[in-house]
Amino acid sequence: MLSNKEAAGRPSSSHARPEAPFPLIRSKSYLTRDVEDKVGIDLAYGKAAADLVNVIREAATSISPIQYIYLQKNDLEKLPPELGLLNSLVHMDVSFNNLDELPGLIFRDLHQLRFFGAQSNQLSRVPEELGFCTDLTQLRLFKNSIDQLAEKLFSTLLHLELLDVALNNLTTLPADLFLCWKLKKLYLSHNRLRALSPAIRNLRQLKHLDLSHNELQTLPKEVGNLENLLVLDVSGNKIHHLPQDVFANMCALQFLDLRRNKLSELPSLSRLESLSTLHVDDNPIEVLTPSLGELEKLETLTLDVGTSSRLQSPPKEICRQGLKAIQARLRSRQ
């Protein structure tokens, strides 16, 4: 039997954060050629307890350039500046340690670095010198204590395609972030963001935007310019109003999560012709927008139809019959 919140469709599973694109190396030695015949250093899962500095220095003088280094889960509190000697690195992962800072000197010569991961540490800031890594395409800083991103950090990271700064303490975003026009995935959930800049319109390649669990009260209408967006999650905010045309050009959007906000009404959804999943439960919605009846590809709709729901139109007894009944009723009233 469907619960009240599932009366118009069962919610889909949550969107999992994508895994890192490169496999972790597992070997008994420190040097290995297991990744596309390129040399990497495997010091993950406790192996950095060895003489890390000497291992790095030896690797820096190796005939074959070191392109991958893995330092996850080592209880590291500091990173040795000698990491900067590995100037052929394309992939560095220092996640799941106890780092409270990143020495800026490390990044000054890492011009080929494409992936940097430092999630699940204790970082409060990110050095501006990371901007020297101009080939960077993925930056993963999930689950730290970062309260501010350097204003000029992103002005040179114009190849960035994925940024994950979820589960931090951010209240604002630097203006230069919106220069990263190649961004495809932007994870900002579980911060303290109070507003989103209209400059979001510049990120027209975005496919996945997660703003859930912040302190947003609305979205700028410029969000509607993200015509390539597939997933938009703004659940768990304080949104009480959305511009009527906020979704005007989102013809590709497939997943929209608005639940756990303060919306009493929804804006027009008529342009969301690709939408298959819509979550609007845990909002004080009184009337469903007639445009919801036009969404031919919609498969999942979640909304409140219990006794505490404020929904008046369509009547709750219609809504309890499911999505098709809701859409038929809305179309008949147009």
C-alpha positions as CSV (number, residue, x, y, z in Angstrom):
1,M,0.0,0.0,0.0
2,L,1.3,3.4,-1.0
3,S,2.1,5.9,1.8
4,N,0.7,9.4,1.7
5,K,3.8,10.9,0.3
6,E,4.0,8.2,-2.4
7,A,0.4,8.3,-3.5
8,A,1.4,9.7,-6.9
9,G,4.4,7.6,-7.5
10,R,7.3,6.0,-5.7
11,P,10.4,8.2,-5.2
12,S,13.4,7.1,-7.1
13,S,16.6,6.3,-5.4
14,S,18.9,9.2,-4.5
15,H,21.5,10.2,-7.0
16,A,24.8,8.8,-5.8
17,R,27.9,10.8,-6.2
18,P,30.0,9.4,-9.1
19,E,33.1,7.4,-8.3
20,A,36.5,8.6,-9.1
21,P,37.3,7.9,-12.8
22,F,40.6,6.0,-12.1
23,P,41.0,2.8,-10.2
24,L,43.0,2.6,-7.0
25,I,46.2,0.8,-7.4
26,R,46.9,-2.2,-5.2
27,S,50.5,-3.6,-5.1
28,K,53.1,-4.7,-2.6
29,S,55.7,-2.3,-4.1
30,Y,55.3,1.5,-4.2
31,L,55.8,1.8,-7.9
32,T,53.5,0.0,-10.3
33,R,52.4,0.2,-14.0
34,D,48.9,-1.0,-13.5
35,V,47.1,2.0,-14.9
36,E,47.3,2.2,-18.7
37,D,51.0,1.5,-18.6
38,K,51.6,4.7,-16.7
39,V,53.6,4.8,-13.5
40,G,51.8,5.4,-10.2
41,I,52.7,5.4,-6.5
42,D,50.4,3.4,-4.3
43,L,50.7,4.5,-0.7
44,A,47.0,4.2,0.1
45,Y,45.5,2.4,3.2
46,G,48.4,2.8,5.6
47,K,51.4,2.4,3.3
48,A,52.4,6.0,3.8
49,A,53.5,5.0,7.3
50,A,56.8,4.2,5.6
51,D,59.3,7.0,4.9
52,L,57.1,9.0,2.7
53,V,59.5,11.8,1.9
54,N,62.2,9.5,0.8
55,V,59.8,7.5,-1.3
56,I,58.7,10.7,-3.1
57,R,62.3,11.9,-3.6
58,E,63.2,8.5,-5.1
59,A,60.2,8.5,-7.3
60,A,61.0,12.1,-8.5
61,T,64.3,10.8,-9.9
62,S,62.8,7.8,-11.6
63,I,63.4,7.4,-15.3
64,S,59.6,7.0,-15.9
65,P,57.6,10.0,-14.9
66,I,55.1,9.5,-12.0
67,Q,51.6,10.3,-13.0
68,Y,49.4,8.9,-10.2
69,I,49.8,9.0,-6.5
70,Y,47.4,7.6,-3.9
71,L,47.6,8.6,-0.3
72,Q,44.1,7.9,1.0
73,K,43.4,6.6,4.6
74,N,46.8,7.2,6.1
75,D,45.9,9.4,9.1
76,L,48.2,12.1,7.6
77,E,48.1,15.4,9.3
78,K,50.5,17.2,6.9
79,L,51.6,16.7,3.3
80,P,55.3,16.9,2.6
81,P,56.2,19.8,0.2
82,E,58.3,17.2,-1.7
83,L,55.1,16.2,-3.5
84,G,55.7,19.2,-5.7
85,L,58.7,17.4,-7.1
86,L,56.4,15.0,-8.9
87,N,55.7,17.5,-11.7
88,S,54.3,14.9,-14.1
89,L,51.3,14.1,-11.9
90,V,47.9,13.9,-13.5
91,H,46.1,12.3,-10.5
92,M,46.6,13.0,-6.8
93,D,44.3,11.7,-4.1
94,V,44.8,12.5,-0.4
95,S,41.3,11.8,0.8
96,F,40.3,10.3,4.1
97,N,43.2,11.7,6.2
98,N,43.4,14.3,9.0
99,L,44.8,17.2,6.9
100,D,43.9,20.7,8.1
101,E,45.9,22.5,5.4
102,L,47.3,22.0,2.0
103,P,50.8,23.5,1.4
104,G,50.4,25.9,-1.6
105,L,54.0,25.2,-2.7
106,I,53.0,21.6,-3.7
107,F,50.9,22.9,-6.6
108,R,53.1,25.5,-8.2
109,D,54.7,23.0,-10.7
110,L,51.8,20.5,-11.1
111,H,50.7,22.0,-14.4
112,Q,49.6,18.6,-15.8
113,L,47.4,17.7,-12.8
114,R,43.9,16.8,-13.9
115,F,42.4,15.2,-10.8
116,F,42.8,16.3,-7.2
117,G,40.9,14.6,-4.4
118,A,41.0,15.7,-0.7
119,Q,37.6,14.7,0.6
120,S,37.0,13.8,4.2
121,N,39.7,15.8,5.8
122,Q,39.7,18.8,8.1
123,L,40.5,21.5,5.6
124,S,39.3,25.1,6.4
125,R,40.7,26.6,3.2
126,V,42.1,25.8,-0.2
127,P,45.3,27.5,-1.3
128,E,45.2,29.9,-4.2
129,E,48.2,28.1,-5.6
130,L,45.9,25.2,-6.7
131,G,45.1,27.6,-9.5
132,F,48.5,26.8,-11.1
133,C,47.0,23.4,-12.0
134,T,45.5,24.8,-15.1
135,D,44.6,21.4,-16.6
136,L,42.5,20.4,-13.6
137,T,39.2,18.8,-14.7
138,Q,38.1,17.3,-11.3
139,L,38.4,18.9,-7.9
140,R,36.8,16.9,-5.0
141,L,36.8,18.6,-1.6
142,F,33.7,16.9,-0.2
143,K,33.3,16.7,3.6
144,N,35.8,19.2,5.1
145,S,35.4,22.4,7.1
146,I,35.9,24.9,4.3
147,D,34.1,28.2,5.0
148,Q,35.5,30.2,2.1
149,L,37.0,29.5,-1.4
150,A,39.7,31.9,-2.5
151,E,38.3,34.6,-4.8
152,K,40.9,34.0,-7.5
153,L,41.2,30.3,-7.2
154,F,39.0,29.5,-10.2
155,S,40.1,32.2,-12.7
156,T,42.7,29.8,-14.2
157,L,40.8,26.5,-13.8
158,L,38.9,26.9,-17.0
159,H,39.0,23.2,-17.9
160,L,37.2,22.2,-14.7
161,E,34.4,19.8,-15.3
162,L,33.5,18.6,-11.8
163,L,33.6,20.5,-8.5
164,D,32.5,18.8,-5.3
165,V,32.5,21.0,-2.2
166,A,29.5,19.4,-0.5
167,L,29.4,19.0,3.3
168,N,31.4,22.1,4.1
169,N,30.6,25.5,5.7
170,L,30.4,27.7,2.7
171,T,28.1,30.8,2.9
172,T,29.1,32.3,-0.5
173,L,30.7,31.3,-3.7
174,P,33.5,33.2,-5.4
175,A,32.6,35.2,-8.5
176,D,35.4,33.5,-10.5
177,L,33.7,30.1,-10.1
178,F,31.2,31.2,-12.7
179,L,34.0,31.6,-15.3
180,C,34.4,27.8,-15.3
181,W,32.2,27.4,-18.3
182,K,33.1,23.7,-18.9
183,L,31.6,22.6,-15.6
184,K,29.3,19.7,-16.0
185,K,28.8,18.6,-12.4
186,L,28.6,21.0,-9.4
187,Y,28.0,19.6,-5.9
188,L,27.2,22.3,-3.3
189,S,24.9,20.4,-0.9
190,H,25.1,20.6,2.9
191,N,26.6,24.0,3.1
192,R,25.1,27.3,4.4
193,L,24.6,29.1,1.1
194,R,21.9,31.8,1.4
195,A,21.8,32.9,-2.3
196,L,22.8,31.8,-5.7
197,S,24.4,34.3,-8.1
198,P,22.6,35.2,-11.3
199,A,26.0,34.4,-12.9
200,I,25.0,30.7,-12.7
201,R,23.7,31.4,-16.3
202,N,27.3,31.2,-17.5
203,L,27.6,27.5,-16.6
204,R,25.6,26.3,-19.6
205,Q,27.3,23.0,-19.8
206,L,26.1,21.9,-16.4
207,K,24.3,18.6,-16.3
208,H,24.1,18.0,-12.5
209,L,23.5,20.8,-10.0
210,D,23.1,19.8,-6.3
211,L,22.2,22.7,-4.0
212,S,20.3,20.6,-1.5
213,H,20.4,21.3,2.3
214,N,21.5,24.9,2.2
215,E,19.7,28.1,3.3
216,L,18.4,29.3,0.0
217,Q,15.1,31.3,-0.1
218,T,14.7,31.4,-3.8
219,L,16.5,30.7,-7.1
220,P,17.5,33.4,-9.6
221,K,15.6,33.2,-12.9
222,E,18.9,32.8,-14.6
223,V,18.9,29.2,-13.6
224,G,16.5,28.8,-16.5
225,N,19.4,29.3,-18.9
226,L,20.9,25.9,-18.0
227,E,19.5,24.2,-21.0
228,N,21.7,21.1,-20.7
229,L,20.9,20.4,-17.0
230,L,19.6,16.9,-16.4
231,V,19.5,16.9,-12.5
232,L,18.5,19.8,-10.2
233,D,18.3,19.2,-6.5
234,V,17.3,22.1,-4.2
235,S,15.7,20.0,-1.5
236,G,16.1,20.9,2.2
237,N,16.3,24.6,1.7
238,K,14.0,27.5,2.8
239,I,12.7,28.3,-0.6
240,H,9.3,30.1,-0.3
241,H,9.1,31.4,-3.9
242,L,10.4,30.6,-7.4
243,P,10.2,33.0,-10.4
244,Q,7.4,31.9,-12.7
245,D,9.9,31.3,-15.6
246,V,12.7,29.8,-13.6
247,F,12.5,26.6,-15.6
248,A,11.9,28.3,-18.9
249,N,14.7,26.7,-21.0
250,M,15.3,23.5,-19.1
251,C,14.0,21.2,-21.9
252,A,16.6,18.5,-21.0
253,L,15.9,18.3,-17.2
254,Q,14.9,14.8,-16.1
255,F,15.1,15.0,-12.3
256,L,13.8,17.9,-10.1
257,D,13.8,17.7,-6.3
258,L,12.0,20.6,-4.5
259,R,11.0,18.7,-1.4
260,R,11.4,20.0,2.2
261,N,11.0,23.7,1.3
262,K,8.4,26.3,2.0
263,L,6.7,26.5,-1.4
264,S,2.9,27.2,-1.4
265,E,2.8,27.1,-5.1
266,L,4.9,25.9,-8.1
267,P,6.0,27.9,-11.0
268,S,5.2,26.9,-14.6
269,L,6.6,23.4,-15.5
270,S,5.4,23.4,-19.1
271,R,8.9,23.6,-20.6
272,L,10.2,20.6,-18.7
273,E,9.4,18.2,-21.6
274,S,12.0,15.6,-20.5
275,L,11.1,15.5,-16.8
276,S,10.6,12.0,-15.5
277,T,10.9,12.5,-11.7
278,L,9.5,15.4,-9.6
279,H,9.6,15.5,-5.8
280,V,7.5,18.3,-4.1
281,D,6.6,16.7,-0.8
282,D,7.1,18.5,2.5
283,N,6.0,21.8,1.1
284,P,2.8,23.7,2.0
285,I,1.4,23.5,-1.5
286,E,-2.3,24.3,-1.9
287,V,-2.8,24.2,-5.6
288,L,-0.9,22.2,-8.2
289,T,0.1,24.1,-11.4
290,P,-2.0,23.1,-14.4
291,S,1.3,22.8,-16.4
292,L,2.0,19.6,-14.5
293,G,-0.6,18.0,-16.6
294,E,1.4,18.6,-19.7
295,L,4.5,16.6,-18.6
296,E,4.1,13.6,-20.9
297,K,7.4,11.9,-19.7
298,L,6.7,12.3,-16.0
299,E,6.8,8.9,-14.3
300,T,7.3,9.7,-10.6
301,L,5.6,12.4,-8.6
302,T,5.8,12.6,-4.8
303,L,3.6,15.0,-2.8
304,D,1.8,15.2,0.5
305,V,-1.8,14.0,0.4
306,G,-2.3,13.1,4.0
307,T,-4.6,14.7,6.6
308,S,-2.0,17.4,7.4
309,S,-1.5,18.3,3.8
310,R,-2.7,21.8,2.7
311,L,-3.4,20.6,-0.9
312,Q,-6.8,21.7,-2.1
313,S,-6.6,21.4,-5.9
314,P,-6.8,18.8,-7.3
315,P,-8.7,17.2,-4.4
316,K,-6.8,14.8,-2.2
317,E,-9.0,11.9,-3.2
318,I,-8.0,12.4,-6.8
319,C,-4.3,12.7,-5.9
320,R,-4.5,9.4,-4.0
321,Q,-5.4,7.7,-7.2
322,G,-1.9,8.4,-8.6
323,L,-0.1,10.4,-11.2
324,K,-2.3,9.6,-14.2
325,A,-5.4,10.7,-12.3
326,I,-3.7,13.9,-11.2
327,Q,-2.6,14.8,-14.7
328,A,-6.0,14.0,-16.2
329,R,-7.7,16.2,-13.7
330,L,-5.3,19.1,-14.4
331,R,-5.8,18.8,-18.1
332,S,-9.5,18.8,-17.8
333,R,-9.4,22.1,-15.9
334,Q,-7.4,23.9,-18.5
